[in-house]
Amino acid sequence: MAEFEKRDLVSIEDLSTAEILELFHHADEFRANLRAWSEICRGTIMATLFFEPSTRTRLSFESAMLRLGGGVITAADEKNTSRSKGESLADTVRVVGGSYADILVVRHPEDGAARVAARYARVPVINGGDGAHEHPTQTLCDLYTLWKEKGRLEGLEVVLCGDLRYSRTIHSFCYALARFGANIVTMPYPGFELPDYVLHRLRRDFGVQAAAASVADLPGLAGSSNAAAYLTASKPHQLALFTNLTNFEVNRIDAIYMTRAQRERHAGEETKNYPRLTRSTLGAAAAKDARVMHPLPRVDEIDYDVDDDPRSIYFRQAELGVPMRMALMAFLLGKIQLRAGRPSHFSVEPGMVAGAGLRCRNDRCISNNEGVRYLVRDFRLREAENPPVLSCAYCEREVEARFVGDASTQAAYRYSAPDAKRIRAEARVYFESESQATAAGFRCSDAAG
Ligand code: CP
């Protein structure tokens, strides 16, 4: 295989907006005749490593690679892999992404697992869903389907309904919608709102403003939540003109995205009276031109008699998964080139030893689970002041660092102390608390801050 720069798809942010749009056009070409492309990846092997159940993601990836003329090896049941004997994800992907396969698709129950796989594998890694973190290829399928239906993404009004807290699909979709200039109306099942770290990222990276929303009556949905919110990116479109977005009235909806209760990630939370989309929901005037979306699998949250409504596109989302994933793999394998530039990612301060003092607060993060054995703590500085905010490089959960240490002197200071500001960037070690700094062997006296 020709040498090319390895690229992974761990987060939807790993593709630029222009790259995504170009991939849509390639997906259209593949879709025009799915059987015409069997030379593109001849001799290439894809491995699917699925340590959680899946129907659509795994089988559509396998179908996509077979249609591209490549081969497929799969580990679809962790009980039949050496993970059940205690082998780490890092070792598994080093082996399978060595001489066994040219590209890996990984699904794993722990947040941040896909980033670990991408770091350890020599070949491109695609995130097939990692815990409650992200599911970027589902988002590609969702965006592609919506774009084909509506002819654009900018300015669309998209309602997200149900378990917004644990749905990785929702998290990737939010970032992409904000980036494309769509407006998001969140209608969470109470207690299952978007996590703070997702909201912070929407605000910080896309300038998203949030306002309370009143949504025109959507029977079965609106009654389920008293916490509807309107999220709009402040830059790319006309809503930037609203200076006082205090209670936005939503009277026209372009898409309602339902998601099931992600019970496999719940810690015994009740989901009685979970929202349910019915024919009468679609009878609402605001839903006249709405598309009904769902990543599937559906449990009870969309009535079966909605399936025949022409506005229901959830099976189309699944169908378009094959050409979309063909385009993605052909790109990551260097079989098609894109004219569009790659995204410019947030950068790490050079030489920063930021993570040494911190521990990710997300109990589901791989760094607090199997990664305890081998991962180096790794954080990215996201906000430098008041106080500094860092995010875990694996799962992106944020921590506030109220103390900053100097690795060369082992002295630690409150973040606001003048001495803290004088520490060279490459010597900075961040801590959440004085006790955390002390436990790491730093002196944290009154004199020091
Ligand atoms: N949408 C989705 O990820 O479906 P599967 O869990 O069946 O792969």
Boltz pocket constraint, residues with backbone or C-beta under 6 A from the ligand:
constraints:
  - pocket:
      binder: B
      contacts: [[A, 53], [A, 54], [A, 55], [A, 56], [A, 57], [A, 58], [A, 128], [A, 129], [A, 138], [A, 295], [A, 296], [A, 297]]
      max_distance: 6.0
